[in-house]
Each structure stands twice: as structure tokens, then as C-alpha cells.
């Protein structure tokens, strides 16, 4: 519902779909918890919400809300086993790794140009 509201507003402003999705990804990565979740999933391949909560010392509720935002941005996906345990993983790990590498390169070059 919330996504649809933003999408309708952005269509009025004239934002194209690709640009909208790119800006959505930037907004999600702007959340330090979301960024940390992505880094953990790159390292560990897949994790449950409770494992992420323990690793980041955050509440399960906060992790679940952040995972929902990451799902909406199509960064993560989840699978459930027969015991109904959710396991999250990156939807496009190679591409996400490239994005994080590009961000790191940008931060390094911006820091050295001061």
C-alpha cells in the first residue's frame, strides 16, 4: 500500500520506473541497519531474522521491518522450511557486491580528496 502511494506520487512528478527503483535502493541503503543486514547476508549467504537481530544487537521487530523494506526494494528474498523458519538471502548477490564495492570506492576517493 505504502509503495503504491509513493509510486503514484513519483509518476505525477515524472520519475521513470528505472529511476524510481534506483532511488528506492539508495533510500534503503541509507538505513545503517539495512546496510549491515546486506553485509551480513553477503558474508553468511543466508540468515534468519533472529540470527540477524542477535548479530546486530537489535530487536526482532526492528529487523523484521528492515527486512520488509529490503524485500520491497527487491534486495532480499526469503524461503521457509517445513518448520516455518524464514531464511533470508540476497536476491542478486553478485550485483549487490558490485554496488557495495562501488560505494566503498566512492567513499575512499571522496575521503582522499579532502
C-alpha positions in Angstrom: 0.0 0.0 0.0 2.7 2.5 1.0 4.8 1.5 -2.1 1.8 2.2 -4.3 1.3 5.7 -2.7 5.0 6.6 -3.4 4.8 5.2 -6.9 1.7 7.2 -7.8 3.3 10.4 -6.4 6.5 9.8 -8.3 4.6 9.2 -11.6 3.0 12.7 -11.1 6.5 14.1 -10.7 7.6 12.3 -13.9 10.0 9.9 -12.4 10.6 6.9 -14.7 10.4 3.4 -13.3 14.1 2.7 -13.5 15.0 5.9 -11.8 12.4 5.3 -9.2 13.8 1.8 -8.4 17.3 3.2 -8.3 16.3 5.9 -5.8 14.4 3.4 -3.7 17.6 1.3 -3.5 19.6 4.3 -2.4 17.0 5.1 0.3 17.1 1.5 1.6 21.0 1.5 1.7 20.8 4.8 3.6 19.5 2.9 6.6 22.5 1.7 8.6 20.6 -1.4 9.8 19.6 -2.4 6.3 23.2 -1.8 5.1 24.5 -4.0 7.9 22.0 -6.7 7.1 23.1 -6.7 3.5 26.8 -7.0 4.5 25.9 -9.9 6.9 24.0 -11.7 4.1 26.9 -11.3 1.8 29.2 -12.9 4.4 26.9 -15.6 5.6 24.8 -16.3 2.4 21.6 -16.7 4.4 20.3 -16.0 7.9 17.1 -16.0 9.9 15.7 -12.8 11.4 16.6 -13.9 14.9 20.2 -14.5 13.8 20.3 -11.1 12.3 18.8 -9.5 15.4 21.5 -11.1 17.6 24.3 -10.2 15.3 23.3 -6.6 15.1 22.0 -6.3 18.7 18.7 -5.0 17.5 15.1 -6.1 18.3 13.5 -8.7 16.2 10.7 -6.2 15.4 13.2 -3.7 14.0 15.0 -6.4 11.9 11.7 -7.6 10.5 10.6 -4.1 9.5 14.0 -3.5 7.8 13.8 -6.9 6.0 10.4 -5.9 4.7 11.9 -2.7 3.3 14.7 -4.8 1.7 12.1 -7.2 0.2 10.1 -4.3 -1.2 13.3 -2.9 -2.8 13.9 -6.5 -4.2 17.3 -6.8 -2.4 16.4 -9.9 -0.3 14.2 -12.9 -0.6 13.2 -15.5 1.9 12.5 -19.2 2.0 10.7 -21.1 4.7 11.4 -24.7 5.6 8.9 -27.2 6.8 9.2 -25.9 10.4 8.2 -22.4 9.2 11.6 -20.9 9.8 12.3 -18.0 7.5 15.8 -17.8 6.0 16.8 -14.6 4.2 19.3 -14.3 1.4 20.2 -11.7 -1.1 18.2 -11.8 -4.3 21.1 -10.7 -6.5 24.3 -11.2 -4.5 26.8 -10.5 -7.3 25.2 -7.3 -8.2 24.8 -6.2 -4.6 28.5 -6.9 -4.1 29.3 -4.7 -7.1 27.1 -1.9 -5.7 28.9 -2.1 -2.3 32.3 -2.1 -3.9 31.4 1.0 -5.9 30.1 2.7 -2.8 33.4 1.9 -1.0 35.5 3.2 -3.9 33.5 6.4 -4.0 33.8 6.9 -0.2 37.6 6.2 -0.4 38.1 8.7 -3.2 35.9 11.4 -1.6 37.8 11.0 1.6 41.2 11.3 0.0 40.2 14.4 -2.0 39.7 16.5 1.2 
